[in-house]
Amino acid sequence: MLAIGEFSRLTHLSVRTLRRYHDAGLLEPATVDQATGYRYYSPEQIPTAQVVHRLRELDVPLADVRRILRSPDPVTRAGLVADHLQRLESELARTRAAVASLRRLLAPEPSPVEVELRALPATTVAAVEDDVAHADVLAWYSGATAELEAVVDAPSGAPGGLYDNALFEHGRGHVLVHLPTDRPPRVGRVRPVTLPAVELAVATHVGEHGDIDVTYGELGAWVVANALAVAGPVRETYLVGPRDTPDPTAWRTEIGWPVFRVAAG
């Protein structure tokens, strides 16, 4: 048997932490001396202590740590860990996006956004559309895009999306993703949709989407400064993205705000 101090040195867990794990029912000593209250551990408990330590380093809740340790089924244990890792990856992605936006916003001399006014004719495309919650847009977009790419044999241009104002204002709105093609199919959720003619104020976002909100803000400020008003859902065109290159610095996304000129006075 190993005294708590010896077990602490072997596992790199402090005596205080081991006592806390014992009180929480995460790692109980192999035996406790009834006369002295001293805790003793077996060498076989070292891997368990290390597992608990790693799980707590990943901020796995105590209740989940208990479930993982007590589950006799390896598949269940792996599933619990995988769920938590997915949550951590989502939080990390949000943190990275916030950092990217802050760095760009706090840059001492930000580069002015370049905006182009562009008139687009009515276009028939292959599309998938639905009402989607803002938090679910990325997952929905991935599924819809995969479905489009599976049935559109020869796209005639870059994929794009239309995002209703309500999506940003109320957290849920209409989303349409599309691929231009000469013969839009009607398969599953994919169907032909005619996008109306529109005038756009267009800016290009460079890189990952973590700080795309900054480009949106710059484009919006340009629209206001040039006496234009928004008149319809925002359009995005994914000129270069993950499907084209794994290098995020090469990604290019056009943001198009439908606009009309405001009469002077």
C-alpha positions in Angstrom: 0.0 0.0 0.0 1.0 3.6 -0.7 0.6 6.4 1.9 -1.2 9.4 0.5 2.1 11.4 0.3 3.7 8.7 -1.8 0.7 8.3 -4.0 0.7 12.1 -4.5 4.3 12.1 -5.8 3.6 9.2 -8.1 0.4 10.8 -9.7 1.4 14.5 -9.5 -1.8 15.1 -7.6 -1.5 17.2 -4.4 -2.5 15.6 -1.1 -5.3 18.3 -0.8 -6.6 17.3 -4.3 -6.6 13.6 -3.4 -8.6 14.3 -0.3 -11.0 16.4 -2.3 -11.4 13.6 -4.8 -12.1 11.2 -2.0 -14.7 13.4 -0.5 -16.4 13.8 -3.9 -16.4 10.1 -4.5 -14.1 10.3 -7.5 -11.1 8.4 -6.1 -11.6 6.6 -2.9 -8.5 5.1 -1.1 -8.0 1.4 -1.1 -8.1 1.5 2.6 -8.4 4.1 5.4 -6.9 3.4 8.9 -9.8 3.7 11.3 -7.6 4.7 14.2 -5.6 7.5 12.5 -7.7 8.3 9.4 -4.7 7.9 7.2 -5.5 7.1 3.6 -3.7 4.4 1.7 -3.8 3.7 -2.1 -2.8 0.7 -4.2 -0.4 0.9 -7.2 -3.3 -0.3 -9.3 -5.1 3.0 -8.6 -2.4 5.1 -10.3 -4.0 5.0 -13.8 -7.4 5.8 -12.4 -5.9 8.9 -10.6 -4.3 10.0 -13.8 -7.5 9.6 -15.7 -9.4 11.7 -13.1 -6.6 14.3 -13.3 -6.8 14.6 -17.1 -10.6 14.8 -17.1 -10.6 17.6 -14.5 -7.9 19.5 -16.5 -10.5 19.4 -19.4 -13.1 20.8 -17.0 -15.3 17.7 -17.2 -18.0 18.2 -14.6 -17.7 16.0 -11.4 -20.9 14.2 -12.2 -19.6 13.2 -15.6 -16.3 12.1 -14.2 -18.1 9.8 -11.8 -20.2 8.4 -14.7 -17.1 7.8 -16.8 -15.3 6.0 -14.0 -18.2 3.9 -12.9 -19.4 2.9 -16.4 -18.4 -0.7 -17.2 -19.0 -0.2 -20.9 -16.0 1.2 -22.9 -18.3 2.6 -25.6 -20.4 4.6 -23.0 -17.2 5.9 -21.5 -15.8 6.9 -24.9 -19.1 8.6 -25.8 -19.1 10.7 -22.6 -15.5 11.9 -23.2 -16.2 12.6 -26.9 -19.3 14.7 -26.0 -17.2 16.8 -23.7 -14.4 17.2 -26.2 -16.9 18.4 -28.8 -18.1 21.0 -26.3 -14.5 22.1 -25.7 -13.8 22.4 -29.4 -16.9 24.5 -29.9 -15.8 26.8 -27.0 -12.3 27.0 -28.4 -13.7 28.0 -31.8 -15.8 30.7 -30.2 -12.7 32.0 -28.3 -10.6 32.1 -31.5 -13.3 33.9 -33.3 -13.6 36.5 -30.6 -9.8 36.9 -30.4 -9.6 37.4 -34.2 -12.3 40.1 -34.1 -10.7 41.9 -31.3 -7.3 41.9 -32.9 -8.7 43.4 -36.1 -10.9 45.9 -34.2 -8.0 47.1 -32.1 -5.5 47.4 -34.9 -3.9 50.8 -34.8 -4.5 51.6 -38.5 -7.2 49.3 -39.9 -7.3 49.1 -43.7 -10.5 50.6 -45.2 -12.9 48.1 -46.7 -13.1 48.1 -50.5 -16.8 48.2 -51.6 -18.1 47.7 -55.1 -21.7 48.4 -56.3 -22.8 45.5 -58.5 -26.1 44.8 -60.3 -27.0 41.1 -60.6 -29.7 39.7 -63.0 -32.3 37.2 -61.9 -30.7 33.8 -61.7 -32.1 30.3 -61.4 -30.0 28.0 -59.1 -30.1 24.7 -57.3 -31.0 25.5 -53.7 -31.8 24.2 -50.3 -33.7 26.5 -47.9 -35.4 26.5 -44.5 -36.0 28.5 -41.4 -33.0 28.0 -39.1 -31.9 29.1 -35.7 -28.8 31.3 -35.7 -27.0 28.8 -33.4 -27.7 26.0 -35.9 -26.7 27.8 -39.1 -23.2 26.2 -39.5 -24.4 22.6 -39.0 -27.4 23.2 -41.2 -25.2 24.8 -43.9 -22.8 21.8 -43.9 -25.7 19.4 -44.4 -27.4 21.4 -47.1 -24.1 22.0 -49.0 -23.2 18.3 -48.9 -26.7 17.6 -50.4 -26.2 20.1 -53.1 -22.8 18.9 -54.1 -24.1 15.3 -54.2 -26.7 16.1 -56.9 -25.3 19.0 -58.9 -22.9 17.5 -61.4 -21.5 20.6 -63.1 -21.7 23.8 -61.0 -21.4 26.9 -63.2 -20.0 29.1 -60.3 -19.2 29.4 -56.7 -21.7 28.4 -54.0 -23.6 31.0 -52.1 -26.1 31.8 -49.4 -29.0 34.2 -48.6 -29.5 35.1 -45.0 -32.8 36.8 -43.9 -32.5 39.8 -41.7 -34.6 38.1 -39.0 -31.7 35.6 -38.5 -29.6 38.4 -37.1 -32.3 40.4 -35.5 -34.3 37.7 -33.8 -32.0 34.6 -33.8 -34.0 32.7 -36.3 -34.7 33.3 -39.9 -34.8 32.0 -43.5 -31.6 30.7 -44.9 -31.0 29.6 -48.5 -27.8 28.0 -49.8 -27.3 27.4 -53.5 -25.1 26.3 -56.4 -25.4 27.9 -59.8 -26.0 25.3 -62.5 -27.5 25.3 -66.0 -29.9 22.5 -65.1 -31.0 22.7 -61.4 -32.2 19.3 -60.3 -35.2 18.5 -58.0 -33.9 15.8 -55.7 -34.6 15.5 -52.0 -34.4 19.0 -50.5 -32.7 20.4 -53.5 -34.9 22.3 -56.0 -34.7 25.1 -58.6 -35.0 28.6 -57.1 -34.9 31.8 -59.0 -33.0 34.5 -57.2 -34.4 37.9 -58.0 -32.4 40.6 -59.7 -30.7 42.8 -57.2 -28.2 45.7 -56.6 -25.5 44.8 -54.1 -22.9 46.7 -52.1 -20.1 44.0 -52.1 -17.1 43.6 -49.9 -14.7 40.7 -49.8 -13.8 39.1 -46.4 -10.4 37.5 -46.4 -9.6 34.4 -44.3 -11.6 32.4 -41.8 -15.0 33.5 -40.7 -13.9 34.1 -37.1 -13.9 37.9 -37.7 -16.4 38.1 -40.6 -18.5 40.3 -38.3 -15.9 43.0 -38.6 -16.2 43.0 -42.4 -20.0 43.1 -42.0 -19.6 46.2 -39.7 -17.3 47.9 -42.1 -19.6 47.2 -45.1 -22.6 48.5 -43.1 -20.8 51.7 -42.2 -19.9 52.2 -45.9 -23.5 51.7 -46.9 -24.7 54.3 -44.3 -22.0 56.8 -45.3 -22.9 56.5 -49.0 -26.6 57.2 -48.5 -27.7 53.7 -49.3 -30.3 51.5 -47.5 -30.5 47.8 -47.1 -33.4 46.2 -49.0 -33.4 42.4 -48.6 -31.5 39.4 -47.3 -27.7 39.5 -47.1 -26.0 37.4 -49.8 -22.7 35.6 -49.3 -20.6 34.0 -52.1 -17.9 31.6 -51.2 -15.3 32.2 -53.8 -12.5 30.2 -52.1 -13.1 28.1 -49.0 -12.2 24.9 -47.2 -13.4 22.9 -50.2 -10.7 24.5 -52.3 -7.7 24.8 -50.0 -6.9 23.9 -46.4 -5.1 27.3 -46.1 -7.4 29.7 -44.3 -5.4 32.7 -45.4 -6.5 32.0 -49.0 -10.2 31.9 -48.3 -12.3 34.6 -49.8 -16.0 35.3 -49.1 -18.0 38.0 -50.8 -20.6 39.8 -48.7 -23.3 41.4 -50.7 -25.9 43.7 -49.1 -29.0 44.5 -51.3 -29.3 48.2 -51.5 -31.2 51.1 -53.0 -30.2 54.7 -53.1 -31.9 57.1 -50.6 -33.3 60.3 -52.1 -31.4 63.4 -51.0 -33.4 65.6 -48.5 
